[in-house]
Structure formats: structure tokens, C-alpha cells
Amino acid sequence: MTLNESISFSRVAFLTFQAVIQVVIVCSVGFWAAKSGILNKHAQKYMNVLNVDIFTPALVFSKLAKSLSFTKLLEIIIIPIFYAVSTGLAYVLSLVTSKYLGLDEPETNFVTAMSVFGNSNSLPVSLTVALAQTLPNLEWEDIADDTREKITSRGILYLVVFQQIGQVLRWSWGYNTLLKKKSAYSTNNNSSLNLYTSNDLEQSGADQDQQQQQQQNSSPSPVTSDTRKRQPSDSSSSSARLLNTANPLDEEVFIYYIYDDLSFVEKVKYSLKTSIAKVSSFMNPPLWAMLISMIVGSIPQLKSALYTDDGFVQNTIGEAINQLGQVSIPLILLGLGSNLYPSKDTPPPSRNYSKIVFASLVVKMIILPLILLPIIAIFIKLFPISIMEDPIFVIVAFVLTISPPAIQLSQICQLNEIFENEMAGVLFWGYLVLTLPSLIVTVAAALEALEWAASPSFL
């Protein structure tokens, strides 16, 4: 990893400035569209769904399939490790800062969410693509005939891995814990353990029998758990009903109580059903696109047909996917800008509004980078292994460390009706005020780190 020429700070600052201003201009169009009523809340929702389900998967596939291989998959294993370290550090810093400012539990959880869930989608993708096309000396020595297109594809690959890890955590830990509804804080924790007894099973079975009886006869015949006697035939009929029901309570009763009474075929059927349900709940369209791109990238014949043969498949299917993918980033930025426009339906801010916004931005965009960026630089100096030698990976790692909180968090806040004003404040100050100067310094620091890592001496 060597840099062939010295890059002045002013040159880096100007290139970064151009990339950020490009993003700001497109976001401003989204802000104007929201203000004028073109992109109201319903339109924003449909646009986001369209982007997530169609255009973003096309972008992911078009960028990854042409650059992925089995060797490349082994190289990116370091990304989950990096994500775990940065998330753990951000979590600790958010707790310490919130305690110092005297924030309560919901406010602390909000600050934690802002700190651990950085934007790895809209701004970093646009900025990485722009920097990959403009910054000099980003070629990787391990890649023969490295080009701007290959550099961009690798940058997108690294970002997509970060995106999918963050996506899973945001919609699990973030949605259910850190940004949960305020009413959930007053709920007894024991009430959500979902532990069931035999009485629960019998009552559930009785309820279903009663519903069936009512459908067959017009007169209801209630059956209670005290009078119902459980027979082997009851187990079989209850099992069949539970295997086909979508009621979560019945599913839990089934798991805890009558699994041992099922036949082998019923056990296999239920295991397959639950496994498919778990995979489906975990997967999303971009992740499916990533999985399919891995398969295509691992089969040379498919990869060539889509991207190098210049035949019918490439000129139809391949080009169609590329065109769909090109729509994704502009739509993401339009959505980002429209979300910055405050809604009239938003409730008033909390009494600690200023403290919450201040803590969220200081931890995510100042304290965390000051600690983590030197660690990254030292690591690539002492352990130049795998993708740590790739200049575009270092750029991506630095940009993600300094990037503002994820725009998707505003969607979670709206769904759970919590801290919506605070979320708008974080987005405004993070994206429109802090992003430009912080990214200019960060990109310059990343290039300096690359030069330092390539030098023979430690100091």
C-alpha cells in the first residue's frame, strides 16, 4: 500500500466539499418537495418502500455481483469485528455522557441509538462513490489493473456489509429496546416473558373449539379449562390447529407444552415452518440481493454472461438491473431531505431537548471519532492484513466513524411516537452543520493514515 504522490489538504478539502455539496443539493430538493407538499408523509413512505424493495437491491446486486468472489467473501470477515468494536465503544460513551448530563432511561436510550447506529447508507454511499471517482492514489496493489470502477464496487461492497449488520440491529435492538414506545417503560417486565402453563393451553384450545362450534352451529357452546379433559385425540387435533394458526400465543403454547406429543412428521413440519419464518423475518430485499450476488459472483459463467460477454443477457438483464440501481441513491437523498422538514403533527419537544441533541451529536461525531480513528490508523499500520490494505476500505471506515446518525432512526421514532422533535434536531445539526467540516477533516486524516501506514517508520 503506497501513495505515489503527496496530496495537499486543500485539494482533499475541495474534493470532499464538492462531494458533500452534491449531496446537499439533492437533499435540498427533497426538503423543498416536502415543504411544498409534493413529498408528504404518505408519499415519503411509499417512496422509501419502493426504494428499499426495488432500487436499492438493484444497486446492491449490480455493484456486488461483478466484484464478488469466494476469496473476497473471506476477506470481508474483518468488517463484523470492526462493527462490534465501534458499537461497543459508542455504547459505553453514550451511557457515560448521558449519566453526566442527568438524562433518564428513555433519553439515555435515545442517545445510545443515535451513537451506535450511524448512517451507512445515504450520505456514505454518495460520498464514497464521489471520492472513489475523484481522489487520487486509491488503487490497491493486490488488484491487477485496478480501476475507478473496481474501487467504487469495493467501496459499495464494504458499505453494504456495514448496512446489513446495522439494519438487523436497528430493527431489533433499536426498535424494540432503545427507541421503544414510552408506554413500554412502565410495563412490568415479567408480563412479557411469555411463559405459559397447562391452563393457558387448555383455555387456548377451548377458545378455538368454541369458535369452531359457533361456526358450525348458531348457538355457542363454551368450554372452560376446568371441565375440559385432555385426550390423545385432543392433542392431535390441537396440534393440527396450532401448526396452521398465525396466533403468536398459540404458537408459544405449542412450543412449551405439546411438542413431545406430536408425530415425527408434525415435528418436521413445524421445524421447517419456524425455520422459514425466522429466515424470512431476518431477510430483507437488499440482503436477498446480496445473497444472490454472492451466488452469481461465485459462478464464473453467470458472472460473465451478466457483465463481460457483451451478449444478449448483459445487454438486457444486466443493463436493466444497472439502470434500476442508478435510481437508488438520488431517491435516498430525496428521502433524507424530505425527512428534515418538520411535520405539523409532531408533538412538542421534551424539557431536555437541548441536552439530548447535544449528547447525541457530541458522542457520535466528536468523542467517538477522536478515540476510534487513531485506533484504526494504528491497526492498519501494525496489522496490514486483508482489506486493511485497501485504501478505499480505510476511507469507508473513517467516513462511517464520523457519519451522523442513521436517517432510518427517524422512521422508527415516528412509528413508536417517541422523541420526534429531538430526532429532527439531530438530523438538522448533524447533516447540515457538522457533516461538511467533519468529513473534510476525516477524509484528509484517512489519506494521512494511509501514507503513515505505508512509511517504514512508526513515527
WOWOFEN-V147933 format. One record per pair of residues at least 6 apart in sequence whose C-alpha atoms are under 6 Angstrom apart, sorted by sequence separation. I is the first residue (numbers start at 1). J is the second residue. D is the distance in Angstrom with one decimal. If there is no record, write none. Layout:
i:I j:J d:D
i:I j:J d:D
This chain:
i:33 j:39 d:5.3
i:34 j:40 d:5.6
i:214 j:220 d:5.0
i:296 j:302 d:5.8
i:297 j:303 d:5.7
i:139 j:146 d:5.8
i:296 j:303 d:5.7
i:306 j:313 d:5.8
i:307 j:314 d:5.7
i:413 j:420 d:5.8
i:306 j:314 d:4.3
i:380 j:388 d:5.8
i:305 j:314 d:6.0
i:98 j:108 d:5.5
i:210 j:222 d:5.5
i:306 j:318 d:5.2
i:133 j:148 d:5.9
i:206 j:223 d:5.4
i:94 j:112 d:5.2
i:132 j:152 d:5.5
i:91 j:112 d:5.9
i:203 j:225 d:5.2
i:129 j:152 d:5.8
i:202 j:225 d:5.2
i:90 j:115 d:5.7
i:90 j:116 d:5.5
i:404 j:430 d:5.5
i:87 j:116 d:5.2
i:369 j:401 d:5.9
i:369 j:402 d:5.9
i:365 j:402 d:5.1
i:120 j:163 d:5.6
i:395 j:446 d:5.8
i:201 j:253 d:5.9
i:109 j:178 d:4.7
i:357 j:426 d:5.5
i:349 j:421 d:5.4
i:377 j:449 d:5.6
i:381 j:453 d:4.4
i:63 j:153 d:5.2
i:19 j:127 d:5.8
i:19 j:130 d:5.8
i:3 j:137 d:5.6
i:122 j:332 d:5.7
i:57 j:285 d:5.9
i:61 j:289 d:5.4
i:65 j:293 d:4.4
i:69 j:297 d:5.3
i:57 j:286 d:4.4
i:68 j:297 d:5.0
i:69 j:298 d:5.3
i:65 j:296 d:6.0
i:53 j:285 d:5.5
i:57 j:289 d:5.2
i:61 j:293 d:5.4
i:65 j:297 d:4.9
i:181 j:416 d:5.0
i:155 j:392 d:5.9
i:114 j:360 d:5.6
i:111 j:360 d:4.8
i:115 j:364 d:4.6
i:140 j:390 d:5.4
i:138 j:391 d:5.3
i:62 j:322 d:5.7
i:58 j:321 d:5.5
i:58 j:324 d:5.8
i:59 j:325 d:3.7
i:58 j:325 d:4.5
i:55 j:324 d:5.4
i:55 j:325 d:5.1
i:56 j:328 d:5.3
i:55 j:328 d:4.9
i:119 j:403 d:5.9
i:118 j:403 d:6.0
i:119 j:404 d:5.9
i:118 j:404 d:5.7
i:119 j:405 d:5.3
i:118 j:405 d:4.2
i:119 j:406 d:3.8
i:117 j:405 d:5.9
i:118 j:406 d:4.8
i:117 j:406 d:5.8
i:114 j:405 d:5.2
i:30 j:334 d:4.1
i:34 j:338 d:5.0
i:27 j:333 d:5.2
i:31 j:337 d:4.5
i:27 j:334 d:5.2
i:30 j:337 d:4.4
i:31 j:338 d:4.3
i:30 j:338 d:4.6
i:28 j:337 d:5.7
i:27 j:337 d:4.0
i:31 j:341 d:5.8
i:75 j:386 d:5.6
i:16 j:440 d:5.7
i:13 j:440 d:5.2
i:2 j:454 d:5.4
i:1 j:454 d:5.8
